[in-house]
Amino acid sequence: MRMMTFGRARTLWSRLSRAATLAIIAAGCGQAASDGPPPLRFSAIPDQNSTELQEKFQPLASHLTTALGVVVEYVPARDYQAAVEMFKNGDAPLAWLGGLTGVQARAAVTGARAIAQGQTDPRFYSYFIAHRDTGLPRSSDFPFGIEGRRFTFGSRSSTSGRLMPEFFIRERTGRSAEELFDGLVGFSGSHDRTIELVASGQYDVGAVSYQVFDQRVAEGTVAPDVVRIIWQTPIYPDYNWTAHPILDGLFGEGFIDRLQQVLVAIDDPTLLSALPRRRLVAASNDEFENIRVVAETLDMLR
């Protein structure tokens, strides 16, 4: 029998009571209604090498299962937009998203809420990095010497690897990235890959999350004398857990608030290592309004 998706459940919810909705979903899964609701599935943007995320998210899924009293499962996303689509369709109604993808997801689903973020996320920033052969020095101001170089962003939908670097390029130079780099612009797909491409010399310059770069340096997987930081951008808000309103329908009124409390209460950094964050704090949609405005300005709110 074909499994009924959360997206289908969301459509039916407007017409059916909670009890009837759960019964239909359970039947679609080959379960009796008395067995309770289906698993809570969550996803995340694959901003790092995605092969490791399944293993890294398992401890968090297990913790949430125990704390919430419902089965919680991690579902990998192929790319950033796939994570947004899974959220929109209700197939993964909880998602760890970036500033931009979070705004996109909430714009598509009325009632969706940003509920938690890392302690550092309200003051996030990007690095512009360059291969040492460029001879580009670190600068406290925008590094105009990058003009005409081979440049790579991360994912097209990355806040720290695309949206905000693109915004700062336009703000400081009056030109788009395509114009500034004479069309020599790439999209690596992830922060890790951006670092690797600059380290190999395939690209002269790239834009990355400061957290991923600093972590790679600390782990010894990137040589800071080969890949150099040449500029640190101004701060902006970034990553967040966003919850689909269907969660209250599936698991009971007030479930999203309880989920927020459980996430914020986590004090074991190993549970959050996949993010990676040491602690989470409460978040709200209002905190990402400036990201929404920038995305709208750059025609990336879709």
MOGI-V992560 format. One record per backbone hydrogen bond with DSSP energy under -0.5 kcal/mol. NH is the residue of the N-H (numbers start at 1). CO is the residue of the C=O. E is the energy in kcal/mol with one decimal. If there is no record, write none. Layout:
nh=NH co=CO e=E
nh=NH co=CO e=E
This chain:
nh=9 co=5 e=-1.9
nh=10 co=6 e=-2.4
nh=11 co=7 e=-1.5
nh=12 co=8 e=-2.1
nh=13 co=9 e=-1.7
nh=14 co=10 e=-0.6
nh=14 co=11 e=-0.6
nh=15 co=12 e=-2.1
nh=16 co=12 e=-1.7
nh=21 co=17 e=-2.4
nh=22 co=18 e=-2.4
nh=23 co=19 e=-1.8
nh=24 co=20 e=-2.2
nh=25 co=21 e=-2.4
nh=26 co=22 e=-2.6
nh=27 co=23 e=-2.2
nh=28 co=24 e=-2.2
nh=29 co=25 e=-1.2
nh=30 co=27 e=-1.6
nh=31 co=26 e=-3.2
nh=35 co=32 e=-2.1
nh=36 co=33 e=-1.7
nh=40 co=71 e=-3.4
nh=41 co=39 e=-0.8
nh=42 co=73 e=-2.8
nh=43 co=94 e=-1.9
nh=45 co=96 e=-2.1
nh=47 co=45 e=-2.0
nh=52 co=49 e=-1.4
nh=53 co=50 e=-0.9
nh=54 co=50 e=-0.7
nh=56 co=52 e=-2.0
nh=57 co=53 e=-2.6
nh=58 co=54 e=-0.8
nh=59 co=55 e=-0.6
nh=61 co=57 e=-2.4
nh=62 co=58 e=-2.5
nh=63 co=59 e=-2.2
nh=64 co=60 e=-2.6
nh=65 co=61 e=-2.1
nh=66 co=62 e=-1.9
nh=67 co=63 e=-2.7
nh=68 co=64 e=-2.6
nh=69 co=65 e=-1.5
nh=73 co=40 e=-2.6
nh=75 co=42 e=-3.1
nh=83 co=79 e=-1.7
nh=84 co=80 e=-1.6
nh=85 co=81 e=-2.6
nh=86 co=82 e=-2.5
nh=87 co=83 e=-1.6
nh=88 co=84 e=-2.8
nh=89 co=85 e=-2.6
nh=90 co=87 e=-1.2
nh=91 co=86 e=-1.5
nh=92 co=86 e=-1.8
nh=93 co=90 e=-0.5
nh=94 co=41 e=-0.9
nh=95 co=242 e=-2.0
nh=96 co=43 e=-2.3
nh=97 co=95 e=-0.8
nh=97 co=240 e=-2.9
nh=102 co=98 e=-2.4
nh=103 co=99 e=-1.8
nh=104 co=100 e=-2.7
nh=105 co=101 e=-2.5
nh=106 co=102 e=-2.5
nh=107 co=103 e=-2.2
nh=108 co=104 e=-1.2
nh=109 co=105 e=-0.9
nh=110 co=108 e=-0.5
nh=112 co=109 e=-2.1
nh=113 co=243 e=-2.3
nh=115 co=113 e=-0.6
nh=115 co=241 e=-3.0
nh=116 co=241 e=-1.1
nh=117 co=281 e=-2.5
nh=119 co=279 e=-1.5
nh=121 co=118 e=-1.1
nh=123 co=120 e=-1.5
nh=124 co=121 e=-0.9
nh=124 co=236 e=-2.2
nh=127 co=208 e=-2.7
nh=128 co=231 e=-2.6
nh=129 co=127 e=-0.6
nh=129 co=206 e=-2.8
nh=130 co=228 e=-2.5
nh=131 co=204 e=-2.2
nh=132 co=226 e=-2.2
nh=134 co=131 e=-2.0
nh=135 co=132 e=-1.6
nh=139 co=230 e=-2.6
nh=144 co=142 e=-1.6
nh=146 co=143 e=-2.0
nh=147 co=144 e=-1.6
nh=148 co=180 e=-2.2
nh=149 co=146 e=-2.2
nh=151 co=149 e=-0.6
nh=151 co=184 e=-2.7
nh=152 co=205 e=-1.9
nh=153 co=186 e=-2.8
nh=154 co=161 e=-1.9
nh=158 co=155 e=-1.4
nh=162 co=158 e=-0.8
nh=163 co=158 e=-3.0
nh=164 co=159 e=-2.5
nh=166 co=162 e=-2.9
nh=167 co=163 e=-2.3
nh=168 co=164 e=-2.8
nh=169 co=165 e=-2.3
nh=170 co=166 e=-2.2
nh=171 co=167 e=-2.8
nh=172 co=168 e=-2.6
nh=173 co=169 e=-2.1
nh=174 co=170 e=-1.9
nh=175 co=169 e=-0.6
nh=180 co=176 e=-2.7
nh=181 co=177 e=-2.5
nh=182 co=179 e=-1.0
nh=183 co=178 e=-2.5
nh=184 co=181 e=-2.4
nh=185 co=183 e=-1.5
nh=186 co=151 e=-2.3
nh=188 co=153 e=-2.2
nh=189 co=154 e=-1.2
nh=191 co=47 e=-1.9
nh=192 co=47 e=-0.6
nh=194 co=190 e=-1.9
nh=195 co=191 e=-2.2
nh=196 co=192 e=-2.2
nh=197 co=193 e=-2.5
nh=198 co=194 e=-2.2
nh=199 co=195 e=-2.7
nh=200 co=196 e=-1.9
nh=201 co=197 e=-0.6
nh=201 co=198 e=-0.8
nh=202 co=197 e=-1.3
nh=203 co=197 e=-1.4
nh=204 co=150 e=-1.4
nh=205 co=150 e=-2.3
nh=206 co=129 e=-2.3
nh=207 co=152 e=-1.6
nh=208 co=127 e=-2.4
nh=210 co=125 e=-1.6
nh=213 co=209 e=-2.0
nh=214 co=210 e=-2.8
nh=215 co=211 e=-2.2
nh=216 co=212 e=-2.4
nh=217 co=213 e=-2.2
nh=218 co=214 e=-2.4
nh=219 co=215 e=-2.1
nh=220 co=216 e=-0.7
nh=220 co=217 e=-0.8
nh=221 co=216 e=-2.1
nh=222 co=216 e=-0.9
nh=224 co=222 e=-0.7
nh=226 co=223 e=-1.9
nh=227 co=223 e=-2.6
nh=228 co=130 e=-3.0
nh=228 co=226 e=-0.6
nh=230 co=128 e=-3.1
nh=230 co=228 e=-0.5
nh=231 co=128 e=-1.3
nh=233 co=126 e=-2.4
nh=233 co=231 e=-0.5
nh=236 co=124 e=-1.8
nh=238 co=121 e=-1.3
nh=240 co=97 e=-2.6
nh=241 co=116 e=-3.2
nh=242 co=95 e=-2.6
nh=242 co=240 e=-0.5
nh=243 co=113 e=-3.2
nh=244 co=93 e=-2.9
nh=247 co=244 e=-1.9
nh=248 co=245 e=-1.0
nh=249 co=245 e=-0.8
nh=250 co=246 e=-2.4
nh=251 co=247 e=-2.6
nh=252 co=248 e=-1.2
nh=255 co=252 e=-2.0
nh=258 co=254 e=-2.0
nh=259 co=255 e=-2.9
nh=260 co=256 e=-2.4
nh=261 co=257 e=-2.0
nh=262 co=258 e=-2.3
nh=263 co=259 e=-2.4
nh=264 co=260 e=-2.4
nh=265 co=261 e=-1.6
nh=266 co=262 e=-0.6
nh=266 co=263 e=-1.1
nh=269 co=267 e=-0.7
nh=271 co=268 e=-1.7
nh=272 co=268 e=-0.6
nh=272 co=269 e=-0.7
nh=273 co=270 e=-0.9
nh=275 co=272 e=-1.7
nh=276 co=272 e=-0.6
nh=277 co=272 e=-1.7
nh=281 co=117 e=-3.5
nh=283 co=115 e=-1.2
nh=287 co=284 e=-1.0
nh=288 co=285 e=-1.9
nh=289 co=286 e=-1.6
nh=292 co=288 e=-2.0
nh=293 co=289 e=-2.2
nh=294 co=290 e=-2.2
nh=295 co=291 e=-2.7
nh=296 co=292 e=-2.4
nh=297 co=293 e=-2.4
nh=298 co=294 e=-2.3
nh=299 co=296 e=-1.1
nh=300 co=295 e=-3.6
nh=301 co=295 e=-0.6
nh=302 co=300 e=-1.3
